[in-house]
């Protein structure tokens, strides 16, 4: 008998668990953002919000490690491509902000 997570749970159940953990990670990120911003008070403090974010991230990564259909090489390539696009968008935004600032008279 296979007493591993993947031996005890089918892939569809692991995908469901991943989705649940990803939703909890999203909520933890939102909560930390609220704590950092301070405009919408929450009883959760900064350290607890960071702890919760780390815990939920661990849950997501643990679940992802169990999904047999994931291709780690493809994921690594996709991450690299997405990071490059993200950086390009940030550089474009910075250039537009700089151009807008220099267009104001008296600057």
C-alpha positions as CSV (number, residue, x, y, z in Angstrom):
1,X,0.0,0.0,0.0
2,X,1.3,3.5,-1.0
3,X,1.1,5.7,2.1
4,X,2.2,8.9,0.4
5,X,0.0,11.9,-0.3
6,X,-0.2,11.0,-3.9
7,X,-0.8,7.3,-3.1
8,X,-3.7,8.2,-0.8
9,X,-5.3,11.0,-2.8
10,X,-6.2,11.1,-6.5
11,X,-5.0,14.0,-8.6
12,X,-8.4,15.6,-8.8
13,X,-8.5,15.9,-5.0
14,X,-5.0,17.3,-5.0
15,X,-6.1,20.0,-7.5
16,X,-9.1,20.8,-5.3
17,X,-6.8,21.1,-2.3
18,X,-4.4,23.3,-4.3
19,X,-7.3,25.6,-5.3
20,X,-8.4,25.9,-1.7
21,X,-4.9,26.7,-0.5
22,X,-4.4,29.2,-3.3
23,X,-7.6,31.0,-2.2
24,X,-6.3,31.1,1.4
25,X,-3.0,32.5,0.2
26,X,-4.9,35.2,-1.7
27,X,-6.7,36.1,1.5
28,X,-3.5,36.2,3.5
29,X,-1.9,38.5,1.0
30,X,-4.9,40.8,1.1
31,X,-4.9,40.9,4.9
32,X,-1.1,41.8,4.9
33,X,-1.7,44.6,2.4
34,X,-4.5,45.9,4.7
35,X,-2.2,45.8,7.7
36,X,0.6,47.6,5.8
37,X,-1.7,50.2,4.4
38,X,-3.6,50.9,7.6
39,X,-6.6,52.6,5.9
40,X,-8.9,49.7,6.6
41,X,-8.1,48.5,10.2
42,X,-7.8,44.9,11.1
43,X,-7.1,43.3,14.5
44,X,-4.3,41.2,12.9
45,X,-0.9,42.7,13.4
46,X,2.0,42.8,10.9
47,X,3.9,39.9,12.3
48,X,0.8,37.7,12.4
49,X,-0.1,38.7,8.9
50,X,3.4,37.8,7.6
51,X,3.3,34.5,9.5
52,X,-0.1,33.7,7.9
53,X,1.2,34.6,4.5
54,X,4.2,32.3,4.9
55,X,2.0,29.5,6.1
56,X,-0.4,29.8,3.2
57,X,2.5,30.0,0.8
58,X,3.9,26.8,2.2
59,X,0.6,25.1,1.9
60,X,0.3,26.1,-1.8
61,X,3.9,25.0,-2.6
62,X,3.3,21.7,-0.7
63,X,0.2,21.0,-2.8
64,X,1.9,22.0,-6.0
65,X,4.7,19.6,-5.3
66,X,2.1,16.8,-5.2
67,X,0.5,17.5,-8.6
68,X,2.0,15.0,-11.0
69,X,1.0,16.8,-14.2
70,X,3.1,19.9,-13.4
71,X,6.2,20.3,-15.7
72,X,8.9,22.1,-13.6
73,X,11.0,23.0,-16.6
74,X,8.0,24.6,-18.3
75,X,7.1,26.4,-15.1
76,X,10.6,27.8,-14.8
77,X,10.6,29.0,-18.4
78,X,7.2,30.6,-17.9
79,X,8.3,32.3,-14.7
80,X,11.3,33.7,-16.5
81,X,9.2,35.0,-19.4
82,X,6.6,36.5,-17.1
83,X,9.3,38.2,-15.0
84,X,10.8,39.8,-18.2
85,X,7.3,41.0,-19.3
86,X,6.6,42.4,-15.8
87,X,10.0,44.2,-15.7
88,X,9.3,45.7,-19.2
89,X,5.9,47.0,-18.0
90,X,7.5,48.5,-15.0
91,X,10.2,50.2,-17.1
92,X,7.5,51.5,-19.5
93,X,5.6,52.9,-16.5
94,X,8.7,54.6,-15.2
95,X,9.5,56.1,-18.6
96,X,5.9,57.5,-18.9
97,X,6.1,58.9,-15.4
98,X,9.5,60.6,-16.2
99,X,8.1,62.0,-19.5
100,X,5.0,63.3,-17.7
101,X,7.1,65.0,-15.0
102,X,9.5,66.6,-17.5
103,X,6.5,67.9,-19.5
104,X,5.4,70.1,-16.6
105,X,6.5,73.7,-17.0
106,X,8.8,75.0,-14.3
107,X,10.4,71.6,-13.5
